[in-house]
Every structure is written in structure tokens, then in C-alpha cells.
């Protein structure tokens, strides 16, 4: 029971934090991370008991795709920021 409560709290906090970061900085990867954690929270709360294994697999695949896209966008943004910062320091 404690592990379920802990997972729900963690997903709520991570989803809220990424949504706040999206509104603050307007980075799309924050919105995608928020969607990922919201999906995970919904799956944890409502869907886990009622899903058949095929539907669970599809939802996990969609979550994986969203998570991978968010990571790629995050890393691309960090690389661009580093290049920009490097060019400003060399000039």
C-alpha cells in the first residue's frame, strides 16, 4: 500500500513540476515529460486493474514513444544551449 501511495505522489509531483517548467520556459520537452508522468499516474490509479494485457502493452508503447521524444528534444536543446554558450564565450 505504501509503495502505491509513494508512486502516486511521485507521479503527481513530477507531472506538476514539468507542467510548471513548461509554462515558465516554454520548452516542449517539459510538456512531453508532463504527459508521460500523467499517463503513468492514470495507469497507476485507474487503468491497471481494468486493462487487458494487449491494451496495457499499447499504452506502455505510447508512453515509451512520448518519453523517448521528450529525451531527444531535451538533449537537442541542451546541445544547442551549450553551442550557443561556447560561441558567446569564444567571442
N, C-alpha and C positions, 0 to 999 in steps of 0.2 A: 504494500500500500504506500509506503514511504517513497519508493522509487517512482511510482506513478505520479505522486504529488510533485516530486523533485523535477521530473521530466516536464510536467505541465508548466511549472514555474519557470524553468529554464527556457522553454519554447516561447512563453509569453514575453519574458524579458528580452530575449534575442530578437524576436519579431518587433517588439516595440522600439528597441534601440535602433534597429536598422531602418524602421519607418521614420523615426525622428532624424536619423542621419540623412535619409533621402530628402526630407523636407528642408533640412539645413543646407546641404551641399548640392542637391540635385544630381547625384550620381545614380545612374540606372542600376548599377550592381547592388546598391543598398536596397532598392525596391525588390530586386530578384531574391536577395537573401531573405528579405521580409516575407515574400511569398513562399519561399521554401520552408521557413520556420512556421508559417501559418498553416501550410499543408500538413506539416508534421504534427502540429498541435491538433488540428481537426482529425487527423488519422488516429492520434492517441486518444482523443476524447470520444469520438462518435463512431468512426468507421471501422476500427479494429475488430469489434465484435460482430459486425454485420456484413463484412466483406467476404466474398469467396476468394480463394487463392488467386484466380486469374485476375480479378479486379484489383486485388492488393498488389500484384505484380505490375499492372499497368500504372497504378498510382505511384509506386516506387520508381518506375522508369521515368515518369514525368517529373518527379521530384529530382531524380538524378540529372536529367537534362537541364532543368532550371538551375540546379546547383553548379553544374559544370559551366554553363553560360555565365553565371554570376562570377565564378572564379576567374574565367578568362577575361571578362570585362574589368574586373578588379586589377588583375595583373597587367593588362594593357594600359590601364590608367596610371598605375604606379610606374611603369616603364616610361611612359610619356612625361610624367612629372619629373622623374629622375633626369631624363634627357634635357628637359627644359631648365631644370636647376643647374645641371652641369654646364649648359651653354651660357647661362647667366653668370656663372662663377668664372668661366674662362674669358669672358669679355670684359 
